[in-house]
Amino acid sequence: MEIIRLGIIREGKTPPDKRVPFSPLQVIEIEQRYPHVKVVVQESPVRAFTDDEYREKGIEVSADVSDCEILMGIKEVPIPDLIPKKTYLFFSHTTKKQPYNKKLLQAILEAKIRLVDYESLKDKLNNRLVAFGRFAGIVGAYNGLLTYGKRYNLFEMRRASECFDLNDLKIELRKVKLPPVKIILTGGGRVARGAMETLDTAGIRKVSPNDFLSNTYTEPVYVQISSADYHVRKEGGLFNREEFHNNPENYESTFLQFAEVGDLLIAGAFWNPKAPVLFTREQMTQPDFRIKIIADVTCDIEGSIPATKRPSTIIDPIYDYNPATDTVEPPLSNPDLVTVMAVDNLPCELPRSASEEFGRDLIDKIIPALVIADKDGVLKRGSITKGGKLTEPFLYLSDYAYS
């Protein structure tokens, strides 16, 4: 069988991303399982796994990966770094016609690159096969607890980015000492499951939505709520999940009942712009609105949460929001304001652990299709471009890509 050279590219986006598709041990596993695959790691000064960690395992590390047929990274590749007529796998952030990546997609088409977007790698039931959602939830919930401790001077923890890996972060969670607060978690997917992992590790008990709304506790508790728990049909009748996904405008939000008893919100639910917002700015100004800390893992700017006015960063993760004036204020500047954590690249805070889990999914679900045969059409469905053209599933991007 002909040798396939697979390159792990250096992340070139600013600020640099420390994540990587495969750890050194995973590279060894790939080469052992597929003897016709040769992995080359491009030199990088910022990667969570150092060049020497790869070299110590006997893996080739090189400044030049232009002789590799397949090139894999994490974030968008800078246009000057694109190599024509290669197969690239990375998060392109183009499928929603993001204006800031329009020129990138145009350059990819011009270079006749086959772009496989991780976000578009799905099974036949349209379920995503690889994602960092769990780690976004883990770190987002951690940051929410960290912010609560900091705002009320209750406890100190290292930032997630200062932890070596997930195990180190979980040890740090032993420092969490909360009063009987009520925590709201929205969502039911990977993000929410990751957030629950953090809350459970911190020893916070989960309760049902009804109990959360009606009971008083002597310990901290959290509730995990899905769309059905805080939406009702405008015209009456039972909540219908399929209808809500297809026509969310038929529903209105009842989330305010949770906001009137909750102290900390961890937002992990996907939000459709056609759906009602969780709550309005006007509702936030009411005396009954109790939430004082929002960890917005989804980070939808001007989306379902009016307090999320801008993304924050790993270096400066929080800011205060003044609902009366609809403005951002310095963090922890006024006890009457709402403190917001809206870091938009949360998995980057645990790059080693996040990379290892992502690489595991790639090896199990994507690599066979990439280096043997795409039997189930996973790569075909996930390819945005090929041979200088948009593929059929992505023809809707034509006005974006060719204008």
RABEL-V160626 format. One record per residue. N is the residue number from 1. OMEGA is omega as a letter, one per 20 degrees, with the letter a starting at -180 (999 if undefined). Layout:
BEGIN
N/OMEGA  N/OMEGA
END
This chain:
BEGIN
1/a  2/a  3/r  4/r  5/a  6/a  7/r  8/a  9/r  10/r  11/a  12/a  13/r  14/i  15/a  16/r  17/a  18/a  19/a  20/r  21/a  22/r  23/r  24/r  25/r  26/r  27/r  28/r  29/r  30/a  31/r  32/a  33/a  34/a  35/r  36/r  37/r  38/a  39/r  40/a  41/r  42/a  43/r  44/r  45/a  46/a  47/r  48/r  49/a  50/r  51/a  52/r  53/r  54/a  55/a  56/r  57/r  58/a  59/a  60/r  61/a  62/r  63/a  64/r  65/a  66/r  67/r  68/r  69/a  70/a  71/a  72/r  73/r  74/a  75/a  76/r  77/r  78/a  79/r  80/a  81/a  82/r  83/a  84/r  85/r  86/r  87/a  88/r  89/r  90/r  91/a  92/a  93/r  94/a  95/r  96/r  97/r  98/a  99/a  100/r  101/r  102/a  103/r  104/r  105/r  106/r  107/r  108/r  109/a  110/a  111/r  112/r  113/r  114/a  115/r  116/a  117/a  118/a  119/a  120/r  121/a  122/r  123/a  124/r  125/r  126/r  127/r  128/a  129/r  130/a  131/r  132/a  133/a  134/a  135/r  136/r  137/r  138/a  139/r  140/r  141/r  142/r  143/r  144/r  145/r  146/a  147/r  148/r  149/a  150/a  151/a  152/r  153/a  154/a  155/r  156/r  157/r  158/r  159/r  160/a  161/r  162/r  163/a  164/a  165/a  166/r  167/r  168/r  169/a  170/r  171/r  172/a  173/r  174/a  175/a  176/r  177/a  178/r  179/a  180/r  181/r  182/a  183/r  184/r  185/r  186/r  187/a  188/a  189/a  190/a  191/a  192/r  193/r  194/r  195/r  196/r  197/r  198/a  199/r  200/r  201/r  202/r  203/a  204/a  205/r  206/r  207/a  208/r  209/a  210/r  211/r  212/a  213/a  214/a  215/r  216/a  217/r  218/a  219/r  220/r  221/r  222/r  223/r  224/a  225/r  226/a  227/a  228/a  229/a  230/r  231/r  232/r  233/r  234/a  235/r  236/a  237/a  238/r  239/r  240/a  241/a  242/r  243/a  244/r  245/a  246/a  247/a  248/r  249/r  250/a  251/r  252/a  253/r  254/a  255/a  256/r  257/r  258/a  259/a  260/r  261/a  262/r  263/a  264/r  265/r  266/a  267/a  268/a  269/r  270/a  271/r  272/a  273/r  274/a  275/r  276/r  277/r  278/r  279/a  280/r  281/a  282/r  283/r  284/a  285/a  286/a  287/a  288/a  289/a  290/a  291/r  292/r  293/r  294/r  295/a  296/a  297/a  298/r  299/r  300/a  301/a  302/a  303/a  304/a  305/a  306/a  307/a  308/a  309/r  310/r  311/r  312/a  313/r  314/a  315/r  316/a  317/a  318/r  319/r  320/r  321/r  322/a  323/a  324/a  325/a  326/a  327/r  328/r  329/r  330/a  331/r  332/a  333/a  334/a  335/r  336/a  337/r  338/r  339/a  340/r  341/a  342/r  343/a  344/r  345/a  346/a  347/r  348/r  349/r  350/a  351/a  352/a  353/r  354/r  355/a  356/r  357/r  358/r  359/r  360/r  361/r  362/a  363/a  364/a  365/a  366/a  367/r  368/r  369/a  370/a  371/r  372/a  373/r  374/a  375/a  376/r  377/a  378/a  379/r  380/r  381/a  382/a  383/r  384/a  385/r  386/r  387/r  388/a  389/r  390/r  391/a  392/a  393/a  394/r  395/r  396/r  397/a  398/a  399/r  400/a  401/a  402/a  403/999
END
